Amino acid sequence: MELETLKAVGAGLATLGMIGAPIGVGIVFSGLLQGIARNPSAAKQMIPMAFVGAALAEIMGFLGFVVAIMIK
């Protein structure tokens, strides 16, 4: 196999990490909604932490994209 072919395979595999970002964000906000439904008075403390969790999940997806670009 040529080196360019292997680079393309590696870049494709690196982009698979971007699949987890929306799944992670969905899980974070699902947990937020469940937590608010159970204890509405704690919403002020939960919302900022949910946004931090969503941002970290998106950063991991973006990191997979950057790695794929660097490989290519």
KEKE-3310 file (N, C-alpha, C; in steps of 0.2 Angstrom, whole numbers, plus 5000, padded with zeros to 4 digits):
npx = (5004:5002:5009:5001:4988:4988:4988:4976:4967:4970:4967:4953:4949:4952:4943:4932:4931:4923:4910:4906:4905:4892:4884:4888:4885:4871:4869:4873:4864:4852:4854:4854:4841:4834:4838:4834:4820:4818:4823:4819:4824:4837:4842:4849:4862:4865:4865:4876:4886:4882:4884:4898:4901:4896:4904:4916:4914:4912:4924:4932:4927:4931:4945:4947:4944:4955:4966:4964:4965:4979:4985:4982)
npy = (4994:5011:5026:5037:5031:5025:5036:5042:5032:5033:5046:5045:5036:5044:5054:5047:5050:5061:5057:5054:5067:5074:5064:5064:5077:5076:5067:5074:5085:5078:5073:5085:5089:5079:5081:5094:5092:5083:5091:5106:5118:5117:5121:5132:5129:5118:5121:5129:5119:5109:5116:5117:5103:5100:5108:5102:5090:5094:5099:5087:5081:5091:5090:5077:5080:5090:5082:5073:5082:5086:5074:5072)
npz = (5000:4997:5004:5004:5003:5016:5024:5021:5026:5039:5042:5040:5050:5061:5060:5065:5078:5078:5078:5091:5097:5095:5101:5114:5118:5118:5128:5139:5139:5140:5153:5160:5158:5164:5177:5180:5180:5190:5201:5202:5208:5209:5196:5193:5197:5189:5176:5171:5173:5164:5151:5152:5151:5138:5130:5132:5126:5113:5110:5110:5099:5089:5091:5085:5072:5069:5071:5060:5049:5051:5048:5035)
capx = (5000:5006:5009:4995:4983:4988:4986:4969:4964:4971:4963:4946:4948:4953:4936:4927:4930:4918:4904:4905:4903:4885:4881:4890:4881:4864:4869:4874:4858:4847:4855:4852:4834:4831:4840:4829:4814:4818:4824:4820:4827:4845:4844:4855:4869:4866:4865:4883:4890:4880:4887:4905:4902:4895:4910:4922:4912:4913:4932:4935:4926:4935:4952:4948:4945:4961:4971:4963:4968:4986:4987:4981)
capy = (5000:5017:5030:5042:5027:5024:5042:5043:5028:5036:5052:5043:5034:5050:5058:5044:5053:5067:5054:5055:5073:5075:5059:5066:5083:5074:5064:5079:5089:5074:5072:5091:5090:5075:5084:5099:5089:5081:5096:5113:5123:5116:5122:5137:5126:5113:5123:5130:5113:5106:5119:5115:5097:5100:5111:5097:5085:5097:5100:5081:5080:5095:5087:5072:5084:5093:5076:5071:5087:5085:5068:5073)
capz = (5000:4996:5010:5004:5005:5023:5027:5020:5030:5046:5043:5040:5057:5066:5060:5068:5084:5078:5079:5098:5100:5096:5106:5121:5120:5119:5134:5144:5140:5143:5160:5163:5158:5169:5184:5182:5181:5197:5206:5198:5212:5207:5189:5192:5198:5184:5169:5169:5172:5157:5146:5152:5148:5131:5127:5132:5122:5107:5110:5108:5092:5085:5091:5080:5065:5068:5070:5053:5045:5052:5045:5028)
cpx = (5004:5005:5003:4989:4982:4986:4979:4965:4964:4967:4955:4945:4948:4946:4931:4926:4925:4911:4902:4903:4896:4881:4882:4886:4874:4864:4869:4867:4852:4848:4853:4844:4831:4832:4835:4822:4813:4819:4825:4823:4835:4847:4849:4862:4870:4868:4873:4888:4889:4884:4895:4906:4901:4901:4915:4920:4914:4921:4935:4933:4930:4943:4952:4948:4952:4967:4970:4966:4976:4989:4987:4986)
cpy = (5006:5021:5034:5038:5026:5030:5044:5038:5030:5042:5050:5040:5039:5054:5054:5047:5059:5064:5055:5061:5075:5070:5061:5072:5081:5071:5069:5083:5085:5073:5079:5091:5085:5078:5089:5097:5086:5086:5103:5118:5123:5118:5127:5134:5121:5115:5125:5124:5109:5109:5118:5108:5096:5103:5106:5092:5087:5097:5093:5079:5085:5093:5081:5075:5086:5087:5074:5075:5087:5079:5068:5078)
cpz = (5000:5003:5010:5005:5013:5027:5027:5025:5038:5047:5044:5047:5062:5066:5063:5075:5084:5079:5087:5101:5101:5101:5113:5123:5121:5126:5140:5145:5142:5150:5163:5163:5163:5176:5185:5183:5188:5203:5203:5202:5211:5200:5188:5193:5192:5177:5167:5168:5166:5151:5146:5149:5141:5128:5127:5127:5114:5105:5107:5101:5087:5085:5086:5073:5064:5067:5062:5048:5045:5048:5038:5026)
residu = (MET:GLU:LEU:GLU:THR:LEU:LYS:ALA:VAL:GLY:ALA:GLY:LEU:ALA:THR:LEU:GLY:MET:ILE:GLY:ALA:PRO:ILE:GLY:VAL:GLY:ILE:VAL:PHE:SER:GLY:LEU:LEU:GLN:GLY:ILE:ALA:ARG:ASN:PRO:SER:ALA:ALA:LYS:GLN:MET:ILE:PRO:MET:ALA:PHE:VAL:GLY:ALA:ALA:LEU:ALA:GLU:ILE:MET:GLY:PHE:LEU:GLY:PHE:VAL:VAL:ALA:ILE:MET:ILE:LYS)
# end
